Amino acid sequence: MPTIRIFNQEVYCDRGDNLRMVLLEKKVELYNGAAKVINCQGLGTCGTCAVDIEGAVSEPSAMEQLRAPLLKNRRLACQTSVLGDIRVKKYQGFWGLGKEEKTDKVPV
């Protein structure tokens, strides 16, 4: 069972689970500001779920490859399958592409 480390917390999922879905199910604040309401619901078209990932995940999807220059080497959580233990960082800004890491915690 893979471990996802985010905001100094650990959440668990099954191998192959979609990262966006796992984080939302575990009540992790994936979206910044208005992106909580204004997002593509996992279609990979808006980019608001961009995160930095270290660890075993799926290869970038076609949608991510098209957006690669805009993503600054980050991944779209909605297009990423968790294949093993990973560390995820979310950054400030509407699209999560800011320079400062977001520090929200997983709600208890």
C-alpha positions in Angstrom: 0.0 0.0 0.0 1.7 3.2 -1.2 2.2 6.1 1.2 1.7 9.7 0.1 3.5 12.3 2.1 2.1 15.8 1.8 2.0 18.7 4.3 4.0 16.7 6.8 1.2 14.1 6.9 0.8 10.6 5.5 -2.1 9.3 3.6 -2.4 5.8 2.0 -3.9 4.4 -1.2 -3.9 1.4 -3.4 -1.3 1.0 -6.2 -2.6 2.6 -9.4 -5.0 5.0 -7.6 -5.5 8.5 -9.1 -3.6 11.0 -7.0 -6.2 13.7 -7.3 -9.0 11.4 -6.2 -7.0 10.1 -3.2 -6.1 13.6 -2.0 -9.7 14.8 -2.3 -11.1 11.7 -0.6 -8.6 12.2 2.3 -9.7 15.9 2.6 -6.3 17.2 1.5 -6.5 20.8 0.2 -5.3 20.2 -3.3 -6.6 23.4 -4.8 -5.6 27.0 -4.0 -8.1 29.8 -3.6 -10.9 30.0 -6.3 -9.5 26.9 -7.9 -11.4 24.9 -5.3 -14.5 25.8 -7.2 -13.2 26.7 -10.7 -11.4 23.5 -11.9 -11.9 21.0 -14.6 -12.9 18.2 -12.2 -10.0 15.9 -13.2 -10.1 16.3 -17.0 -6.5 17.6 -17.1 -7.5 20.8 -19.0 -7.1 23.5 -16.3 -3.8 22.8 -14.6 -5.0 23.9 -11.1 -4.0 20.6 -9.5 -0.3 21.0 -10.4 2.0 19.4 -7.8 5.7 18.5 -7.4 6.1 14.8 -7.0 9.1 12.6 -5.9 8.6 8.9 -6.2 6.9 6.2 -8.2 4.1 7.5 -10.4 2.8 7.0 -13.9 4.4 8.6 -16.9 3.1 12.0 -17.9 -0.2 11.8 -19.9 -0.7 13.4 -23.3 -2.5 16.3 -21.6 0.5 16.9 -19.3 2.9 16.6 -22.2 1.0 19.4 -24.1 1.1 21.6 -20.9 4.8 20.7 -20.1 6.2 24.2 -20.7 3.6 25.7 -18.4 3.9 23.1 -15.6 7.5 24.0 -14.6 8.3 20.2 -14.2 5.3 19.7 -12.0 2.6 17.1 -12.6 -1.2 17.3 -12.7 -2.6 15.3 -9.8 -5.6 14.4 -11.9 -3.5 12.7 -14.6 -1.1 10.9 -12.2 -1.4 7.3 -10.9 0.4 6.4 -7.7 2.7 3.4 -8.2 4.6 3.5 -4.9 5.6 5.7 -2.1 5.7 9.4 -3.0 6.3 12.8 -1.6 4.0 15.6 -2.9 4.5 19.3 -2.6 1.8 21.9 -3.5 2.9 25.5 -4.2 1.1 28.8 -3.8 -0.9 30.5 -6.6 -4.0 29.7 -8.5 -2.3 27.0 -10.6 0.0 25.9 -7.8 3.0 27.1 -9.8 4.3 29.7 -7.3 7.7 29.6 -5.7 6.6 29.2 -2.1 5.4 25.8 -0.9 1.8 25.7 0.4 1.7 24.6 4.1 -1.9 23.6 4.6 -2.4 20.4 6.7 -4.7 17.5 6.2 -7.8 18.1 8.3 -8.2 15.8 11.3 
